[in-house]
Amino acid sequence: MPVQKFAVADAPFERLDEQDALIETANLVDQRHGGPVTVGFGRYGPGAVLEEVIAVYDTMIVLEGKVSVTSDVGTVTAEPGDIVYMPEGERVIIRASKDGALTAYVTYPHWEEARA
């Protein structure tokens, strides 16, 4: 795969079916492209909550809004420009602020394959 630039405006967002809250993801690079990681954007509606055991090594970069991530070791709050690393096997609760949030992510290996 050659060097590429991705913009939020070009992202094919899809809602996570199993979630009650508005949470959408948009993979831009994944297993279909032959690389070892998934790269994409995440969009969290106002106050959206995601509770999950992380199936991959997940790095989330906050672009807009604010999220808090709670795990066994406590809670971290991330704002635009902050990065949150979530290791495989960690049980987390991700909460978007009342205004929602936009994030970018990189996972290893591919999160869709690991969740299947």
N, C-alpha and C positions, 0 to 999 in steps of 0.2 A: 504494500500500500504506500503510495507516495505521500509526501508532506502535504497536509491539508489544513485549512482554517475552517472552523465551524462557528456559526452565529445562532443565537437563540431563535431568531426569526425563521431560520431554516429547519428547526428541530421538529421531528414528527412525534409530538407528545401523545402518549396513550395512558389512559387511566389504569391504575392498578385495580383489577377487578375485585379482589378480595377485601378491599378497604371501604369502610363507610365514609371516611373523609375524602375530600378531593385531594388526591395525590397522583401526580402524573410523572412519567419518566419518558425520556427520549434518548434511546441509544443512537449514537452517531458512528461509533466503531464498536464492533462486537465479533462474535465467533464467525459471522458471515464474511468477515473481511480477512480472516486468517491470522490476526494478531493475538497476542497472549492476554490482552486486557480489554475491558469494556470502558468506553468513554462516553459520557452523555450529560444531559441536564435533567434536573428534578424540579418539579414545581409543586409546592405545598399550599393548599388553600388556607384561608384564615383559620387559625386554631387547629389545623389538622394534626392528628396524632398517628404515628406509626409505631407499633410494638412488634419487635421482630428479634429472632436470633440471627445474627449476621452469618450468612452462609459463605462469604468470601472475605477477602481483605478489602475494605472499603474506605476510600478517601473522599471526603465531601468538602467542597469549597463553597462557602456562602457568597453569593453574588448580590442578592437583594434580600431585605428583610432580616429576620433573626430566627434562629432555631436553638433549642436546648436539647441536649442529648444526655439521657440519664442511663447509667449502667451500675453495676455492683460497686464501683469505686466512687460514685457521686454523679454530679451534674455539671456539664460544661455548657456555657452559652456562647454561641458563635454569631458574629455579625459580618457584614460585607468585608471581604478580605481575609477572614479567618478560615482555617482548615481544621477539620475534625477527622481523626483517624479512628476507625473501628475495626478491630481485629476479628478474624474468623472465630465463630463460636460465642462471641459476646452477646448477651441479651441486652437490648437497648430499647429505650422509648424516645422517639424523636418527636418533639413538639414544635410546631411552627408558631410564630407570634400571631397576635390578633390581626396583623396585616398580611400574613402568609410569608412565603419565602421562595426564592429561586436559588438553586444550587447547581454546581457542576460536580460530576463524580468520575472517579477512576476506580475500577475494581479489578482484582485478580483472584482467581480466574473470572470467567464470565458469569455474572450474577444470574442471568436467566437460566443458564444450564444448571447451576448449583441449586436453584429453587425448584427445579422440575422433579 
